Amino acid sequence: MGELITLAFTAIVIENVLLARFLGVCPFLGVSKKRDSAVGMGLAVIFVITLSSVVAWLLYTYILVPFKMVYMRTIIFILVIASLVQMIEMFIKKISPALYRSLGIYLPLITTNCAVLGMATLVADPSYTFLTALIFSFASAVGFLFVIYLFSTIREKIARGDVPKAFQGVPIALITAGIMAMIFSRFGVLNL
Amino acid sequence: MNNNKNEVLLNGIWKENPVLVSLLGLCSVLAISLTIENALGMGIAFSFVLIMSNVIISLIRNIVPSEIRIPVYIVVVATLVVIVEMLMAAFLPALYESLGIFIPLIVVNCIILGRAEAFASKNDVFDSFLDAIGMSLGYTIVLIVLSMVREFFASGNITIWGNLQLSLPEKVKEIFADFFTDFFVKPPSAFILLGVFIGVANIINNSLKGAKK
């Protein structure tokens, strides 16, 4: 149990998927201008990353490895993710139109979010069991939501500040992210 | 006509640089920019995929129905990435190890799908080929410059490939020993340096525009 908590905490804070692994930086910069859209994107990402990583782990362990097709994993994972996102979109549309209105527009963007394929590729490894793969991918996605939410609140403030013209928008956002990454990396001294 | 071709080629290097101006594919730039060796390896893998995908997509642009074009592009790109992965694992295993998951992640690199959608699906094969070369060079140059800065400020050395290494004389290194810091090896420095790079590129572009007026 303790190990699982350590795994989750490491994935959320110390080795954050955005700030330490550099996965999913495009949507991180793209949808973090407003708090609402950041939360919407974050929730959609949690949904898709957890589901697709678990599916990827199952495919890897029970199909790719026994049939010696590990070299095909990139193609298979990207197809699985694309169709999974499509299915989730249709499912949410049917079940809850309200949720669809708030999450729906982010779903198509997620197919090309490198955090999704990145996490799927990371957990597709013999060192993960079903449970650790599940916890690791879920916690990483929670880390994504956590950081993108914090970041969007900071960006809302920065947007009102007096930033030199050339640094407005993405440059100042990247520098802010760098400072956040510094802070987050210091949690590493907790030495779990 | 000739001018036009030149422009297509040169666009990617500065005016529409995929990283500094279009702000695409930042994940791999942030993650890979530790040594020039990695940057070159990533640049080669990326260029191969981009050039081949632009050419192939330009060839099939009239056959593919527009409703399913994105899945078709993704399959084309993913196939090319698998080819690169297998070649690298076979011939450059050390480099393949150090680039890690960022080789498979070329599939979802926005630059490649972006060029497929914005350029290759609308232009003929030769133009798409030139566009891909320009964009690859633009991407690789940014990656190499960023790596150079990071490695230099971390250790005072610049490793080009394997044992080929440029470094400051030991004397100079001793004097500046406190100046080199492993901060530049850690993730935060990548964010900050790339932010500064993009800002500086904006300053240069703005002043160029001002000069034209």
Chai-1 contact restraints between the chains, C-beta under 6 A:
chainA,res_idxA,chainB,res_idxB,connection_type,confidence,min_distance_angstrom,max_distance_angstrom,comment,restraint_id
A,A20,B,P187,contact,1.0,0.0,6.0,A-B,restraint_1
A,F22,B,C27,contact,1.0,0.0,6.0,A-B,restraint_2
A,F22,B,L30,contact,1.0,0.0,6.0,A-B,restraint_3
A,F22,B,A31,contact,1.0,0.0,6.0,A-B,restraint_4
A,V25,B,L26,contact,1.0,0.0,6.0,A-B,restraint_5
A,V25,B,C27,contact,1.0,0.0,6.0,A-B,restraint_6
A,C26,B,C110,contact,1.0,0.0,6.0,A-B,restraint_7
A,Y71,B,M86,contact,1.0,0.0,6.0,A-B,restraint_8
A,T74,B,A78,contact,1.0,0.0,6.0,A-B,restraint_9
A,T74,B,V81,contact,1.0,0.0,6.0,A-B,restraint_10
A,T74,B,V82,contact,1.0,0.0,6.0,A-B,restraint_11
A,T74,B,P104,contact,1.0,0.0,6.0,A-B,restraint_12
A,T74,B,V107,contact,1.0,0.0,6.0,A-B,restraint_13
A,I75,B,A78,contact,1.0,0.0,6.0,A-B,restraint_14
A,I75,B,V82,contact,1.0,0.0,6.0,A-B,restraint_15
A,I78,B,I74,contact,1.0,0.0,6.0,A-B,restraint_16
A,I78,B,A78,contact,1.0,0.0,6.0,A-B,restraint_17
A,I78,B,V107,contact,1.0,0.0,6.0,A-B,restraint_18
A,T112,B,V108,contact,1.0,0.0,6.0,A-B,restraint_19
A,C114,B,C27,contact,1.0,0.0,6.0,A-B,restraint_20
A,C114,B,L105,contact,1.0,0.0,6.0,A-B,restraint_21
A,C114,B,V108,contact,1.0,0.0,6.0,A-B,restraint_22
A,L117,B,V108,contact,1.0,0.0,6.0,A-B,restraint_23
A,G118,B,I101,contact,1.0,0.0,6.0,A-B,restraint_24
A,G118,B,L105,contact,1.0,0.0,6.0,A-B,restraint_25
A,T121,B,I101,contact,1.0,0.0,6.0,A-B,restraint_26
A,T121,B,P104,contact,1.0,0.0,6.0,A-B,restraint_27
A,A166,B,G199,contact,1.0,0.0,6.0,A-B,restraint_28
A,A166,B,N202,contact,1.0,0.0,6.0,A-B,restraint_29
A,A166,B,I203,contact,1.0,0.0,6.0,A-B,restraint_30
A,F167,B,G199,contact,1.0,0.0,6.0,A-B,restraint_31
A,V170,B,L23,contact,1.0,0.0,6.0,A-B,restraint_32
A,V170,B,I198,contact,1.0,0.0,6.0,A-B,restraint_33
A,P171,B,G195,contact,1.0,0.0,6.0,A-B,restraint_34
A,P171,B,I198,contact,1.0,0.0,6.0,A-B,restraint_35
A,P171,B,G199,contact,1.0,0.0,6.0,A-B,restraint_36
A,L174,B,F191,contact,1.0,0.0,6.0,A-B,restraint_37
A,L174,B,L194,contact,1.0,0.0,6.0,A-B,restraint_38
A,L174,B,G195,contact,1.0,0.0,6.0,A-B,restraint_39
A,I175,B,I192,contact,1.0,0.0,6.0,A-B,restraint_40
A,I175,B,G195,contact,1.0,0.0,6.0,A-B,restraint_41
A,A177,B,F191,contact,1.0,0.0,6.0,A-B,restraint_42
A,G178,B,P188,contact,1.0,0.0,6.0,A-B,restraint_43
A,G178,B,F191,contact,1.0,0.0,6.0,A-B,restraint_44
A,G178,B,I192,contact,1.0,0.0,6.0,A-B,restraint_45
A,A181,B,P187,contact,1.0,0.0,6.0,A-B,restraint_46
A,A181,B,P188,contact,1.0,0.0,6.0,A-B,restraint_47
A,A181,B,F191,contact,1.0,0.0,6.0,A-B,restraint_48
A,M182,B,P188,contact,1.0,0.0,6.0,A-B,restraint_49
